[in-house]
Amino acid sequence: MKKIIIIALAICVSSVMAWAEENERGKMRDVVDRVELLRTMRLSEEIGLNEERAMKFHSIMKKHREARKKIMKGIRELSRDMEQALEGKKDEGKIKDILDKVEKLLEERCRADEGFRKELKEFLSLEEQARLVVAMPKIEHEIREMAISHREGHHPPPPLPPPEGPPNP
């Protein structure tokens, strides 16, 4: 009976820990999504887009971010593989294979970036493109400062927009 209670308790504890870990990852994803939405909203504002065009801009940004995220995940996985390949006896064939895969992913990232820029050029006017070039570093700096300030506990986190999309003006 005592063993059954101990096993049941262990299962409960591990279930709670797994749930807490998943919950924490979910919160982090939510924060990242909200920061991305904030970034897009601020850029839309700086560029001077109306609500309809801001939604399309958000869609373009989100599509690019998701494509890039997938590529970067692959690069991180290959980086871990490379770490293992470099430990102990080094298999040059395996190392070359991993490097080739990384190079293909980097080329894919360049193509994705080019496609993103092309899509933005087709969507934004020349003046809006120029405003984006000016606004992007400024907004990236603002977001970085907010994150640092929040992490250091100097200020409460800024209010973020709801996750469902930009508000109606």
C-alpha positions as CSV (number, residue, x, y, z in Angstrom):
1,M,0.0,0.0,0.0
2,K,2.8,2.4,0.9
3,K,4.5,1.7,-2.5
4,I,1.3,2.5,-4.3
5,I,0.9,5.8,-2.5
6,I,4.5,6.7,-3.2
7,I,4.1,5.8,-6.9
8,A,0.8,7.8,-7.1
9,L,2.5,10.7,-5.4
10,A,5.4,10.6,-7.8
11,I,3.1,10.5,-10.8
12,C,1.1,13.5,-9.4
13,V,4.3,15.5,-8.8
14,S,5.7,14.8,-12.2
15,S,2.4,15.6,-13.8
16,V,2.2,18.9,-12.0
17,M,5.8,19.7,-12.9
18,A,5.1,18.9,-16.6
19,W,2.0,21.0,-16.6
20,A,3.9,23.9,-14.9
21,E,6.7,23.7,-17.5
22,E,4.2,23.6,-20.4
23,N,2.2,26.5,-18.8
24,E,5.4,28.5,-18.5
25,R,6.3,27.8,-22.2
26,G,2.8,28.8,-23.1
27,K,3.1,32.1,-21.2
28,M,6.4,32.8,-22.9
29,R,4.9,32.1,-26.4
30,D,2.1,34.5,-25.5
31,V,4.5,37.2,-24.5
32,V,6.5,36.7,-27.7
33,D,3.3,36.9,-29.8
34,R,2.2,40.0,-28.0
35,V,5.6,41.7,-28.4
36,E,5.5,40.9,-32.1
37,L,2.0,42.4,-32.3
38,L,3.2,45.5,-30.5
39,R,6.2,45.7,-32.9
40,T,3.9,45.5,-35.9
41,M,1.4,48.0,-34.5
42,R,4.2,50.5,-33.7
43,L,5.6,50.1,-37.2
44,S,2.2,50.5,-38.8
45,E,1.7,53.6,-36.8
46,E,5.1,55.0,-37.8
47,I,4.6,54.2,-41.4
48,G,1.2,55.8,-41.4
49,L,-0.9,52.8,-42.4
50,N,-4.7,52.7,-42.1
51,E,-6.4,49.9,-40.3
52,E,-7.0,47.7,-43.3
53,R,-3.4,48.1,-44.5
54,A,-2.1,47.6,-41.0
55,M,-3.8,44.2,-40.9
56,K,-2.2,43.2,-44.2
57,F,1.2,44.4,-43.0
58,H,0.7,42.4,-39.8
59,S,-0.1,39.3,-42.0
60,I,3.1,39.8,-44.0
61,M,5.2,40.3,-40.9
62,K,3.7,37.2,-39.2
63,K,4.2,35.0,-42.3
64,H,7.9,36.0,-42.5
65,R,8.4,35.6,-38.8
66,E,7.0,32.1,-38.8
67,A,9.1,31.1,-41.8
68,R,12.2,32.4,-40.2
69,K,11.4,30.8,-36.9
70,K,11.2,27.4,-38.6
71,I,14.5,27.9,-40.3
72,M,16.2,29.1,-37.1
73,K,14.9,26.1,-35.2
74,G,16.5,23.8,-37.8
75,I,19.8,25.7,-37.4
76,R,19.7,25.3,-33.6
77,E,19.0,21.6,-34.0
78,L,21.9,21.2,-36.4
79,S,24.1,23.2,-34.0
80,R,23.4,20.7,-31.2
81,D,24.2,17.9,-33.7
82,M,27.4,19.6,-34.5
83,E,28.3,19.9,-30.8
84,Q,27.9,16.1,-30.5
85,A,29.8,15.4,-33.7
86,L,32.7,17.5,-32.4
87,E,32.9,15.5,-29.1
88,G,35.2,12.5,-28.9
89,K,36.3,10.9,-32.2
90,K,35.5,13.3,-35.0
91,D,33.7,11.9,-38.0
92,E,34.6,14.4,-40.8
93,G,31.9,12.9,-43.0
94,K,29.2,13.7,-40.4
95,I,30.6,17.1,-39.8
96,K,30.6,17.9,-43.5
97,D,27.0,16.6,-43.8
98,I,25.9,18.9,-40.9
99,L,27.7,21.9,-42.4
100,D,26.0,21.3,-45.8
101,K,22.6,21.2,-44.1
102,V,23.4,24.4,-42.2
103,E,24.4,26.1,-45.4
104,K,21.2,25.0,-47.1
105,L,19.2,26.4,-44.2
106,L,21.1,29.7,-44.4
107,E,20.4,29.9,-48.1
108,E,16.7,29.2,-47.4
109,R,16.8,32.1,-44.8
110,C,18.3,34.4,-47.4
111,R,15.5,33.4,-49.9
112,A,12.9,34.0,-47.3
113,D,14.3,37.4,-46.4
114,E,14.4,38.3,-50.2
115,G,10.8,37.2,-50.6
116,F,9.8,39.2,-47.5
117,R,11.5,42.4,-48.9
118,K,9.9,41.8,-52.3
119,E,6.5,41.4,-50.7
120,L,7.0,44.6,-48.7
121,K,8.1,46.5,-51.8
122,E,5.0,45.4,-53.6
123,F,2.8,46.3,-50.7
124,L,4.3,49.6,-49.4
125,S,4.7,52.8,-51.3
126,L,8.2,54.2,-51.7
127,E,7.6,56.7,-48.9
128,E,6.2,54.0,-46.6
129,Q,9.3,51.8,-47.3
130,A,11.5,54.8,-46.4
131,R,9.5,55.4,-43.2
132,L,9.9,51.7,-42.3
133,V,13.7,51.9,-42.8
134,V,13.7,54.9,-40.4
135,A,11.3,53.4,-37.9
136,M,12.6,49.9,-37.6
137,P,15.8,50.5,-35.6
138,K,14.0,53.0,-33.3
139,I,11.2,50.6,-32.5
140,E,13.6,47.7,-32.1
141,H,15.5,49.8,-29.6
142,E,12.3,50.7,-27.7
143,I,11.3,47.0,-27.4
144,R,14.8,46.0,-26.3
145,E,14.7,48.8,-23.6
146,M,11.3,47.6,-22.4
147,A,12.6,44.1,-22.1
148,I,15.7,45.1,-20.2
149,S,13.7,47.4,-18.0
150,H,11.2,44.6,-17.3
151,R,13.9,42.0,-16.7
152,E,15.7,44.2,-14.2
153,G,12.5,45.1,-12.4
154,H,12.9,48.8,-12.8
155,H,9.4,49.4,-14.2
156,P,6.3,47.3,-14.6
157,P,6.0,45.8,-18.0
158,P,4.2,48.1,-20.5
159,P,0.7,47.3,-21.4
160,L,0.6,45.1,-24.4
161,P,-2.2,44.9,-27.0
162,P,-4.6,42.0,-26.7
163,P,-3.4,38.9,-28.7
164,E,-6.3,38.9,-31.1
165,G,-4.9,41.7,-33.3
166,P,-4.5,45.5,-33.6
167,P,-7.3,47.5,-32.0
168,N,-9.7,49.4,-34.1
169,P,-8.9,53.1,-34.1
